[in-house]
Amino acid sequence: MADVNADHPQKDAGHNERPGFEGTCRREMPGPDIAAEVLPAGTIVTSASVPSFPLDLPGKWYVAHTRSRNEKALATELTRLGVFNYLPLTRRTTRSRTTRRISHSLVPVFPGYLFFNGGEDERYQALRTNRIARVLDVPDQDQLVAELTRIHFLLTHTDVFEVANRLAIGQWGRIISGPLKGLEGVVTRYSGRLRLWMNVTILGQSVHTQVDADNVERIDPPSSR
């Protein structure tokens, strides 16, 4: 998992941005109280200035698996193209090691993923940005809308939450920081820490190491890349 903060400029501590939406409000979007207004962070607001997740958009929802550090850039391009998109964001507070200055930035809640709505034309436009590794179809549209609605409600009401990304036994993972950054392997045990196995298939042997669960991201197996 890339350091998402590297692609998103930091803001001064006094800068006021609301986490939640990154995207555009299409003029034809249904909904009695939705105003076509986008705040600095791309937050769509109702006429009462209460963030609301849009329901009953005319198109299908897709999930874009973005190229590394391209979430915000993709959201910006899709907005420019008129493609409705949703990039859940949250505040990150950091302190400079040299100046000790505190700064705030908005980073994706789900690094590497963005949701967008439309038809085949919008899907084609999204792929043409060259910022997407692949587009995932969503079999259960209603389920995704319900889940994103709950997530958006959470993000607009609190900054206190954790994203669980536990890996199941047999899935592939990649270490995202530290001296072993970039190392990939198969998860074989989970008990607070993960055990990753690196196979040497031709030799019929393997090597394993242990790493904290928070330091591993799920990836596709080599055969499907």
SULURPE-V31720 format. One record per residue. RES is the residue in one small letter. PHI is phi in degrees with one decimal (none if undefined). OMEGA is omega in whole degrees, -180 to 180 (NA if undefined). Layout:
<<RES/PHI/OMEGA> <RES/PHI/OMEGA>>
//
This chain:
<<m/none/-177> <a/-77.1/176> <d/-74.3/-175> <v/-62.6/-178> <n/-69.5/-177> <a/-66.7/-176> <d/-100.0/-175> <h/-124.7/-175> <p/-57.5/179> <q/-78.4/179> <k/-109.7/176> <d/-66.0/-175> <a/-60.4/-178> <g/-85.5/-176> <h/-72.5/-174> <n/-105.7/176> <e/-127.8/-178> <r/-102.0/177> <p/-72.8/175> <g/137.9/-174> <f/-100.8/166> <e/-136.4/-176> <g/160.8/-176> <t/-135.0/176> <c/-105.5/-179> <r/-72.9/-174> <r/-61.1/-177> <e/-86.1/-177> <m/-65.6/180> <p/-71.3/179> <g/127.4/-172> <p/-66.1/-173> <d/-112.2/-177> <i/-78.2/176> <a/-100.8/180> <a/-80.4/-177> <e/-132.1/-180> <v/-122.5/179> <l/-77.0/-178> <p/-52.2/-179> <a/-88.2/-178> <g/86.2/-176> <t/-74.5/176> <i/-84.3/-178> <v/-120.7/174> <t/-85.6/179> <s/-62.7/179> <a/-95.2/180> <s/61.0/176> <v/-111.3/-178> <p/-56.1/-179> <s/-144.0/177> <f/-79.8/-176> <p/-72.5/179> <l/-111.8/173> <d/60.7/171> <l/-66.9/-174> <p/-69.4/-176> <g/-93.7/175> <k/-94.6/173> <w/-92.0/175> <y/-125.3/174> <v/-113.2/178> <a/-95.5/172> <h/-89.0/-170> <t/-80.5/169> <r/-69.8/-174> <s/-54.1/175> <r/61.7/-177> <n/-112.7/-175> <e/-60.9/-177> <k/-70.1/178> <a/-63.4/178> <l/-65.6/179> <a/-59.0/179> <t/-63.5/-179> <e/-67.4/179> <l/-65.1/177> <t/-60.9/179> <r/-61.2/-180> <l/-81.8/-180> <g/81.2/179> <v/-96.4/-178> <f/-66.6/-178> <n/-141.5/-179> <y/-132.2/177> <l/-121.4/179> <p/-61.4/-178> <l/-123.5/175> <t/-141.1/179> <r/-78.1/172> <r/-123.9/179> <t/-107.8/-180> <t/-131.1/177> <r/-124.4/180> <s/-65.0/179> <r/-70.4/-177> <t/-92.2/-177> <t/-95.7/-177> <r/64.8/-180> <r/-78.6/179> <i/-88.1/178> <s/-134.0/-179> <h/-123.1/176> <s/-146.5/176> <l/-102.8/-178> <v/-126.9/180> <p/-64.4/175> <v/-69.4/178> <f/-116.6/-177> <p/-54.3/178> <g/92.7/-177> <y/-135.0/176> <l/-141.5/-180> <f/-108.0/176> <f/-139.9/-173> <n/-123.7/178> <g/161.4/178> <g/-110.7/-179> <e/-63.3/179> <d/-63.3/180> <e/-66.5/178> <r/-62.3/179> <y/-64.6/179> <q/-61.8/179> <a/-63.1/180> <l/-65.6/-179> <r/-69.4/178> <t/-69.6/-178> <n/63.2/177> <r/-110.5/-176> <i/-117.8/175> <a/-77.2/176> <r/-164.4/177> <v/-110.6/180> <l/-97.6/174> <d/-74.5/-178> <v/-113.4/-178> <p/-62.5/-178> <d/-108.2/-177> <q/-64.5/-178> <d/-62.1/180> <q/-63.4/-179> <l/-63.4/180> <v/-60.0/179> <a/-63.2/-179> <e/-67.9/180> <l/-67.3/177> <t/-62.4/179> <r/-66.3/-180> <i/-64.6/-180> <h/-63.7/177> <f/-60.9/179> <l/-61.1/-176> <l/-64.7/-178> <t/-88.2/-179> <h/-120.2/-180> <t/-159.0/174> <d/-104.2/-176> <v/-98.9/178> <f/-165.3/176> <e/-131.0/175> <v/-97.5/-180> <a/-89.3/-180> <n/-135.5/-177> <r/-71.0/179> <l/-98.5/178> <a/-88.2/177> <i/-58.8/179> <g/98.4/178> <q/-83.0/178> <w/-90.5/178> <g/-137.9/179> <r/-130.5/176> <i/-73.8/-170> <i/-105.8/178> <s/-156.0/180> <g/88.7/-176> <p/-64.9/180> <l/-99.9/-178> <k/-52.4/179> <g/94.2/-180> <l/-69.4/-178> <e/-117.1/178> <g/-171.4/-178> <v/-100.7/179> <v/-77.4/-180> <t/-119.1/179> <r/-154.8/179> <y/-131.7/178> <s/-155.5/-173> <g/88.0/175> <r/-125.7/179> <l/-98.2/171> <r/-113.1/-180> <l/-104.3/178> <w/-106.8/174> <m/-109.4/-175> <n/-89.4/166> <v/-114.7/-169> <t/-57.5/-175> <i/-65.0/179> <l/-94.4/-177> <g/68.6/-180> <q/-128.7/-180> <s/-153.2/178> <v/-127.4/178> <h/-131.4/177> <t/-142.4/178> <q/-109.9/-177> <v/-152.3/177> <d/-63.8/-178> <a/-59.5/-179> <d/-69.2/-176> <n/-102.7/-178> <v/-130.5/174> <e/-110.4/178> <r/-78.0/179> <i/-134.5/176> <d/-75.1/175> <p/-64.3/-178> <p/-53.4/-176> <s/-65.9/-176> <s/-105.4/-179> <r/-90.0/NA>>
//
